[in-house]
Amino acid sequence: MRTLLHECISILLACCLILQSTPGLSQEARNLLKEPPLFQEPPGGTSSGNQPVATREISKDTVISKFQELQQQSSVIQLLDQKLRTLDYSPASGNEHYWGETATYEKVISGRTEDVIGTIYIHDYVKPNSKDGVALGQATLTSSAGTTINYPFYLIAPEGDVTKAQEYTVVNNEVALQHSYWCCVVAQLATAGGTCAGAALTCSAAALAASAFSWAVYLTCIGAACGVAFTKAFLCCACNGSGWCEFIVGSCSQHTACPASGGGGSSGGGGGTAPPSGTCNGRCCETRNGKCTQCIKLTEQCP
């Protein structure tokens, strides 16, 4: 009971105080993780259980720079941004409205190391006198063989209700409703319980504490509660069952329906497994092999 209480308090603190296409493995992707991955799987084994070797929260400045680049170079991001603006949403200002995370997967196959670097970038959008939770985002997977998957999208949670969140991307040069990358993530997280199971409600409350729902705050809070399971869900769903990345990040489908509200699973992004207990009493910026290797105060930003 005492351990459970401490875990709940940790989630609350994390949520409340947080408020504030490329060939090969590009230099940018390598720089996101300051050190190269250290894991090698024993021959014939799967000791990692398809878990990321290392995860890292991306600095706000890097996420801002990435969105500036995407706005100039990605026609899909430009279309999504234009659509949001026609709906009277505009990019939110302030570093607290940006969030990003990166992870490295590595596997030894026939004596050769194969790896995948995945990133997810999020930028909040806002509308005057509205509590809608809106964010523009992109998920990217890049393999050591030079293959890249980019999935640009935006999310809308009406009145900040993540259980009713809808996702849109560009199909045949038109913005279209999807069923959906986000639902895939939610379904993946809903397969496990633990501390993360109650995080959806707690994190939603934290994300609504501002004038409008913030996906950046919500995802930061969920990430703190769910640990590696959260990152794995994002990247597995970005892979969407593609053969070249499925064998590393796992098999997921973006055609998975979102869990129904009020069921045993969490409909707003809950589920998953908690990070290792006692590894970080603040904000974990980087993990390796299931342990936090860079822990900072909750009020600080990851470098």
Secondary structure, 3 states (H helix, E strand, C coil): CHHHHHHHHHHHHHHHHHCCCCCCCCHHHHHHCCCCCCCCCCCCCCCCCCCCCEEEECCHHHHHHHHHHHHHHCHHHHHHHHHHHHCCCEECCCHHHEEEEEEEEEEEECCEEEEEEEEEEEEEEECCCCCCEEEEEEEEEEECCCCEEEEEEEEEEHHHCHHHCEEEEEECCEEEEECCHHHHHHHHHCCCCHHHHHHHHHHHHHHCCCCCCCHHHHHHHHHHHHCHHHHHHHHHHHHCCCHHHHHHHCCCCCCCCCCCCCCCCCCCCCCCCCCCCCCCCCEEEEEECCEEEEEECCCCCCC
